[in-house]
Amino acid sequence: MSSSRASGCSITDDLTSKELAAIEERLVRHNMAETGGRFDDPGVAFNVIAANPDGVVVGGINVSTKLNVIFLEVFWVNDAFRDHGLG
């Protein structure tokens, strides 16, 4: 996506890591204020991987909680290991 203008603002998908971090920090700050500091409740996050007998990672998940809801953020299984009960 190239840069464009709307309402006098510049819009682009070419963000620096500093710009992305600033957006994430402001979003968390806003959400915490709007939820009375409970946005991260219960504050659980975890990652799990599946590895073959040689130790090669063949799948994994990334999970977090917000407002007492669990979010499966990332779920991946190598094509060769799909339909074998890992999911």
Buried (B, 14 or more C-beta within 10 A) or exposed (E): EEEEEEEEEEEEEEEEEEEEEEEEEEEEEEBEEEEEEBBBEEEEEEEEEBEEEEEEEBBBBBBBBBEEEEEEEEEEBBEEBEEEEEE
